[in-house]
Amino acid sequence: EVASIIQTRCSMCHAQQPVWPGIGTAPNGVLLDSDTNIRKHARQIDINAVRSHAMPPGNISAMTTAERQLLASWIGSQ
């Protein structure tokens, strides 16, 4: 499920209060802490996590190809 992928792979930084060391605020103000915000940022997710693999940086949270494909399918259905 999309929300689970985002929570596991993205929300440590893209949250109101990031828990990743050295990150004080969500990068670029992109909050991915609710279904509404995930839908709001679907285009950025597509560009940065699906198409370019820029996120997560250096794939630090180990997002899998299958997870990226699931995100792509979800974005395609929006």
C-alpha positions in Angstrom: 0.0 0.0 0.0 1.2 3.5 -0.9 0.8 5.0 2.6 2.9 2.2 4.1 5.7 2.7 1.6 5.7 6.4 2.2 5.7 5.9 6.0 8.5 3.4 5.8 10.7 5.0 3.2 10.0 8.8 3.3 8.4 10.0 6.5 11.5 10.0 8.6 12.4 13.3 6.8 9.1 14.4 5.3 7.2 14.9 8.5 6.2 17.8 10.7 9.0 16.8 13.1 11.5 14.8 11.1 13.4 12.1 13.0 16.3 11.7 10.7 19.5 13.1 12.3 20.4 16.5 10.9 17.0 17.2 9.3 15.2 20.0 11.2 12.3 20.5 8.8 10.8 18.6 6.0 12.9 19.1 2.8 11.4 21.6 0.5 8.4 21.8 2.8 7.1 18.5 1.5 5.1 16.8 4.2 4.1 13.2 3.5 2.4 12.7 6.9 -1.2 12.1 5.7 -3.1 10.6 2.8 -4.1 14.1 1.8 -0.5 15.3 1.7 0.7 12.2 -0.1 -1.9 12.9 -2.8 -1.0 16.6 -2.9 2.6 15.7 -3.6 2.0 12.8 -6.0 3.8 14.7 -8.8 6.9 15.3 -6.7 6.8 11.6 -5.6 6.6 10.6 -9.2 9.5 12.8 -10.3 11.8 12.2 -7.3 11.1 8.6 -6.2 9.7 6.9 -9.3 11.4 8.5 -12.4 14.7 9.8 -11.1 15.3 7.7 -8.0 16.7 10.9 -6.3 14.6 10.0 -3.3 15.3 8.7 -0.9 18.8 10.2 -1.2 21.3 7.4 -1.9 18.4 5.1 -1.3 19.2 5.3 2.4 15.9 3.8 3.4 16.3 0.9 0.8 13.2 1.6 -1.3 12.7 -1.5 -3.5 12.0 -1.6 -7.2 8.7 -3.2 -6.4 7.8 -0.3 -4.1 8.7 2.2 -6.8 6.5 0.2 -9.3 3.6 0.3 -6.9 4.0 4.1 -6.5 4.1 4.4 -10.3 0.9 2.4 -10.6 -0.8 4.5 -7.9 0.3 7.8 -9.5 -1.0 6.5 -12.9 -4.4 5.9 -11.4 -4.7 9.5 -9.9 
